[in-house]
């Protein structure tokens, strides 16, 4: 066991250093830390050629990633989601599912792998990079998986940032009230940070509603991941065998933490520690994926993946707007 730990140590240290540097840069320039972690990792891909680095990087990009996703369960607050009523959640849930199906269909039309349609569609529909990380752990093993994941992180972060800038303007142009602006922003922007930024730029009420709607999408992450897992279970799923061959252990961890937290059995200080641990370790895992991935391979995919993610983003926003106009 000690030998195994030593073999993983150098790679894990490299990924941790990348994560620390990315965090410092992101804090300095108020930019998405996941994007910096991925880009810095891509720059350091040459280190992955060394065998004494590979084991640790592989561990961080797989096992550590799954552990981080499991910890996300403490972010779920059922009471806040229930307080929204039935209409906004229905609009959001239907829009999310249709966006994933659209991603799969349009990926096939563009000649891209079906798995990339699932990955990008799920990232757009649910919660950006965290969703991409969770979904990637249950997709079939593929030599291009890291490349498409890296591209998804870059694309999702870019489109989410653009959405944060323009969606409040769109909500104002359409004459949405603060509450409806919150439903639109929370339902259509990918990442949590951008949702909060855009929502509270409109008003405190819009920010609160946007945050609750976003939490609903986050709460639906694990059911969607389970659907993907079972859909690919008979097709060389990336999940290991054993007990987790039926339900992956990180999904069990997610639901247990969500359940225990919502029962009030976890003290606030412990919830904050777990949240912080999840966020920080997720940066390390994303950095590891960057180190594993060749920048040349990412660039080689061309314009079609960009068109796919842009179309998914517009499709989701259009569905949310249509739902609001029809039901309000």
C-alpha positions as CSV (number, residue, x, y, z in Angstrom):
1,X,0.0,0.0,0.0
2,X,2.9,2.4,0.9
3,X,4.5,1.7,-2.5
4,X,1.2,2.4,-4.2
5,X,0.9,5.7,-2.4
6,X,4.4,6.7,-3.2
7,X,3.8,6.0,-6.9
8,X,0.8,8.4,-6.9
9,X,2.5,11.1,-4.8
10,X,4.4,13.0,-7.5
11,X,1.5,13.2,-9.8
12,X,-0.9,14.3,-7.0
13,X,1.6,17.0,-5.9
14,X,1.8,18.3,-9.5
15,X,-2.0,18.5,-9.8
16,X,-2.2,20.2,-6.4
17,X,0.4,22.8,-7.3
18,X,-1.5,23.5,-10.5
19,X,-4.7,23.9,-8.5
20,X,-3.1,26.3,-6.0
21,X,-1.7,28.5,-8.8
22,X,-5.0,28.5,-10.6
23,X,-6.8,29.5,-7.4
24,X,-4.4,32.4,-6.9
25,X,-4.7,33.6,-10.5
26,X,-8.5,33.3,-10.5
27,X,-8.8,35.2,-7.2
28,X,-6.6,38.0,-8.6
29,X,-8.5,38.4,-11.8
30,X,-12.0,37.4,-10.6
31,X,-12.2,34.6,-13.2
32,X,-13.4,31.0,-13.1
33,X,-10.9,28.9,-11.2
34,X,-11.8,25.7,-13.1
35,X,-10.9,27.2,-16.4
36,X,-7.5,28.3,-15.2
37,X,-6.9,24.9,-13.6
38,X,-7.7,23.1,-16.9
39,X,-5.6,25.5,-19.0
40,X,-2.6,25.3,-16.8
41,X,-2.9,21.6,-16.8
42,X,-3.0,21.5,-20.6
43,X,0.2,23.6,-20.7
44,X,1.9,21.0,-18.4
45,X,0.8,18.0,-20.4
46,X,4.5,17.1,-21.2
47,X,4.9,16.1,-17.5
48,X,2.4,13.3,-18.1
49,X,4.9,11.5,-20.3
50,X,6.9,10.6,-17.2
51,X,5.7,7.3,-15.8
52,X,6.4,8.4,-12.2
53,X,3.8,11.2,-12.7
54,X,1.1,9.2,-14.5
55,X,-0.2,7.2,-11.6
56,X,-0.9,10.2,-9.4
57,X,-2.5,12.2,-12.3
58,X,-4.7,9.3,-13.2
59,X,-5.8,8.9,-9.6
60,X,-6.7,12.6,-9.3
61,X,-8.6,12.6,-12.6
62,X,-10.7,9.5,-11.7
63,X,-11.0,8.4,-8.1
64,X,-10.5,11.9,-6.6
65,X,-13.0,13.3,-9.1
66,X,-15.7,10.8,-8.1
67,X,-15.1,11.5,-4.4
68,X,-15.5,15.3,-5.1
69,X,-18.8,14.7,-6.9
70,X,-20.0,12.6,-4.0
71,X,-19.3,15.5,-1.6
72,X,-21.6,17.8,-3.6
73,X,-24.6,16.3,-1.7
74,X,-24.1,18.8,1.1
75,X,-25.1,21.6,-1.3
76,X,-28.7,20.4,-1.7
77,X,-31.4,22.2,0.3
78,X,-34.8,20.6,-0.2
79,X,-36.7,23.3,1.7
80,X,-35.5,26.1,-0.6
81,X,-36.4,24.1,-3.7
82,X,-39.9,23.2,-2.4
83,X,-40.6,26.9,-1.5
84,X,-40.6,27.8,-5.2
85,X,-43.9,26.1,-5.9
86,X,-44.6,23.6,-8.8
87,X,-44.5,25.7,-12.0
88,X,-40.9,26.9,-12.0
89,X,-39.4,23.5,-11.2
90,X,-41.6,21.9,-14.0
91,X,-40.4,24.5,-16.5
92,X,-36.8,23.9,-15.6
93,X,-36.9,20.1,-15.4
94,X,-38.6,19.7,-18.8
95,X,-36.2,22.2,-20.3
96,X,-33.2,20.3,-18.9
97,X,-34.3,16.9,-20.3
98,X,-35.1,18.4,-23.7
99,X,-31.7,20.1,-23.8
100,X,-29.9,16.8,-23.1
101,X,-31.9,15.0,-25.9
102,X,-31.2,18.0,-28.2
103,X,-27.5,17.6,-27.4
104,X,-27.5,13.9,-28.3
105,X,-29.5,14.5,-31.5
106,X,-27.5,17.5,-32.7
107,X,-24.2,15.8,-31.9
108,X,-25.2,12.9,-34.2
109,X,-26.2,15.4,-37.0
110,X,-22.8,17.1,-36.7
111,X,-21.0,13.8,-36.8
112,X,-19.8,14.0,-33.2
113,X,-19.9,11.1,-30.7
114,X,-23.1,10.5,-28.9
115,X,-21.3,10.5,-25.6
116,X,-20.1,14.1,-26.3
117,X,-23.7,15.1,-26.9
118,X,-24.6,13.6,-23.5
119,X,-21.6,15.2,-21.8
120,X,-22.1,18.7,-23.2
121,X,-25.9,18.6,-23.1
122,X,-25.8,17.5,-19.4
123,X,-23.2,20.2,-18.6
124,X,-25.4,22.9,-20.2
125,X,-28.6,21.5,-18.7
126,X,-27.5,20.9,-15.1
127,X,-24.7,22.8,-13.6
128,X,-21.8,23.4,-15.9
129,X,-18.4,22.0,-15.0
130,X,-19.6,20.0,-11.9
131,X,-22.1,18.2,-14.1
132,X,-19.6,17.5,-16.8
133,X,-17.3,16.0,-14.1
134,X,-20.0,13.8,-12.7
135,X,-21.3,12.6,-16.1
136,X,-17.8,11.9,-17.4
137,X,-17.2,9.4,-14.6
138,X,-20.0,7.1,-15.9
139,X,-19.5,7.4,-19.6
140,X,-17.9,4.4,-21.4
141,X,-14.1,4.4,-21.6
142,X,-12.9,6.2,-24.7
143,X,-9.4,7.3,-25.7
144,X,-10.9,10.7,-26.6
145,X,-12.8,11.2,-23.4
146,X,-10.4,13.6,-21.7
147,X,-10.2,15.6,-24.9
148,X,-13.9,16.1,-25.1
149,X,-14.1,16.8,-21.3
150,X,-11.5,19.5,-21.6
151,X,-13.3,21.0,-24.5
152,X,-16.6,20.9,-22.6
153,X,-15.0,22.8,-19.6
154,X,-13.6,25.5,-21.9
155,X,-16.8,25.9,-23.9
156,X,-19.2,25.8,-20.9
157,X,-17.2,28.3,-19.0
158,X,-17.1,30.7,-21.9
159,X,-20.8,30.4,-22.7
160,X,-21.7,30.7,-19.0
161,X,-19.7,33.9,-18.7
162,X,-21.3,35.4,-21.8
163,X,-24.7,34.4,-20.4
164,X,-24.0,36.1,-17.1
165,X,-23.4,39.3,-19.1
166,X,-26.3,39.2,-21.5
167,X,-29.1,37.3,-19.8
168,X,-30.0,40.1,-17.4
169,X,-30.2,42.4,-20.4
170,X,-32.5,39.9,-22.1
171,X,-34.7,39.6,-19.0
172,X,-35.1,43.4,-18.9
173,X,-35.8,43.6,-22.6
174,X,-38.6,41.0,-22.2
175,X,-40.1,42.9,-19.3
176,X,-39.7,40.1,-16.8
177,X,-40.4,40.9,-13.1
178,X,-37.6,40.3,-10.6
179,X,-39.0,36.9,-9.8
180,X,-39.3,35.8,-13.4
181,X,-35.9,37.2,-14.2
182,X,-34.6,35.0,-11.4
183,X,-36.3,31.9,-12.8
184,X,-34.8,32.6,-16.3
185,X,-31.3,33.3,-15.0
186,X,-31.3,30.4,-12.6
187,X,-32.7,28.0,-15.2
188,X,-30.6,29.0,-18.2
189,X,-27.0,29.9,-16.9
190,X,-24.7,26.9,-16.5
191,X,-22.4,27.5,-13.5
192,X,-23.5,28.5,-10.0
193,X,-21.1,31.5,-9.7
194,X,-22.4,33.0,-12.9
195,X,-26.0,32.5,-11.8
196,X,-25.4,34.3,-8.5
197,X,-23.5,37.1,-10.3
198,X,-26.2,37.6,-12.9
199,X,-29.1,37.2,-10.5
200,X,-28.0,39.7,-7.9
201,X,-27.0,42.2,-10.6
202,X,-30.8,42.5,-11.3
203,X,-32.0,42.7,-7.7
204,X,-31.8,40.8,-4.4
205,X,-35.1,39.1,-5.1
206,X,-34.0,38.0,-8.5
207,X,-30.7,36.7,-7.0
208,X,-32.5,34.7,-4.3
209,X,-34.9,33.1,-6.9
210,X,-32.1,32.4,-9.3
211,X,-30.1,30.7,-6.6
212,X,-33.0,28.5,-5.6
213,X,-33.7,27.5,-9.2
214,X,-30.0,26.7,-9.6
215,X,-30.1,24.5,-6.5
216,X,-33.0,22.6,-8.1
217,X,-30.8,21.9,-11.1
218,X,-28.0,20.8,-8.9
219,X,-30.3,18.5,-7.0
220,X,-31.2,16.8,-10.3
221,X,-27.6,16.1,-11.1
222,X,-27.4,12.7,-9.5
223,X,-30.7,11.4,-11.0
224,X,-29.4,12.4,-14.4
225,X,-26.0,10.8,-13.8
226,X,-27.8,7.6,-12.7
227,X,-29.8,7.6,-15.9
228,X,-26.6,8.0,-17.9
229,X,-24.9,5.2,-15.9
230,X,-27.7,2.7,-16.4
231,X,-28.0,3.7,-20.1
232,X,-24.3,2.8,-20.7
233,X,-24.0,0.1,-18.0
234,X,-24.0,-2.7,-20.6
235,X,-21.7,-0.7,-22.9
236,X,-18.4,-0.7,-21.2
237,X,-19.3,1.8,-18.5
238,X,-16.3,3.6,-17.0
239,X,-17.4,2.6,-13.5
240,X,-15.5,-0.2,-11.8
241,X,-17.0,-3.6,-10.9
242,X,-17.9,-5.0,-7.5
243,X,-20.6,-3.5,-5.3
244,X,-20.5,-0.2,-7.3
245,X,-21.4,-2.0,-10.5
246,X,-25.0,-1.5,-9.7
247,X,-25.0,1.9,-8.1
248,X,-21.6,3.8,-8.1
249,X,-20.3,4.5,-4.6
250,X,-20.0,8.2,-5.2
251,X,-23.8,8.4,-6.0
252,X,-24.5,6.6,-2.7
253,X,-22.3,9.2,-0.9
254,X,-24.1,12.1,-2.6
255,X,-27.6,10.9,-1.6
256,X,-26.5,10.0,1.9
257,X,-24.9,13.4,2.5
258,X,-27.9,15.2,1.0
259,X,-30.3,13.2,3.2
260,X,-28.3,13.6,6.4
261,X,-27.8,17.3,5.8
262,X,-31.5,18.0,5.1
263,X,-32.4,16.1,8.3
264,X,-30.3,18.7,10.2
265,X,-27.9,16.0,11.5
266,X,-24.8,17.8,10.2
267,X,-23.5,20.8,12.1
268,X,-23.0,24.0,10.0
269,X,-19.3,24.1,10.5
270,X,-19.0,20.5,9.1
271,X,-21.1,21.4,6.1
272,X,-18.9,24.3,5.4
273,X,-15.7,22.2,5.7
274,X,-17.2,19.6,3.3
275,X,-18.2,22.3,0.8
276,X,-14.8,23.8,0.9
277,X,-13.1,20.4,0.6
278,X,-15.3,19.5,-2.4
279,X,-14.6,22.8,-4.2
280,X,-10.9,22.7,-3.6
281,X,-10.4,19.0,-4.5
282,X,-12.5,19.4,-7.6
283,X,-10.0,22.0,-8.8
284,X,-7.2,19.5,-8.3
285,X,-9.2,16.9,-10.3
286,X,-9.8,19.3,-13.1
287,X,-6.1,20.2,-13.2
288,X,-5.3,16.5,-13.5
289,X,-7.6,16.1,-16.4
290,X,-5.8,19.0,-18.0
291,X,-2.4,17.4,-17.4
292,X,-3.7,14.2,-19.0
293,X,-5.0,16.0,-22.1
294,X,-3.0,17.1,-25.1
295,X,-3.8,20.7,-26.1
296,X,-3.1,19.7,-29.7
297,X,-5.9,17.1,-29.5
298,X,-8.3,19.6,-28.1
299,X,-7.6,22.1,-30.9
300,X,-8.0,19.4,-33.5
301,X,-11.7,18.9,-32.9
302,X,-12.6,21.9,-35.0
303,X,-15.7,24.1,-34.9
304,X,-18.4,21.5,-34.6
305,X,-18.2,21.0,-30.8
306,X,-18.3,24.8,-30.3
307,X,-21.4,25.0,-32.5
308,X,-23.0,22.1,-30.5
309,X,-22.4,23.8,-27.1
310,X,-23.5,27.2,-28.3
311,X,-26.7,25.7,-29.8
312,X,-27.4,23.8,-26.5
313,X,-27.0,27.1,-24.6
314,X,-29.4,29.0,-26.8
315,X,-31.8,26.0,-26.9
316,X,-32.0,25.9,-23.1
317,X,-32.5,29.6,-22.7
318,X,-35.2,29.6,-25.4
319,X,-37.1,26.8,-23.6
320,X,-37.0,28.6,-20.3
321,X,-38.2,31.9,-21.9
322,X,-41.0,30.0,-23.7
323,X,-42.1,28.3,-20.4
324,X,-42.2,31.6,-18.6
325,X,-44.2,33.3,-21.3
326,X,-46.7,30.4,-21.5
327,X,-47.3,29.9,-17.8
328,X,-47.0,33.5,-16.4
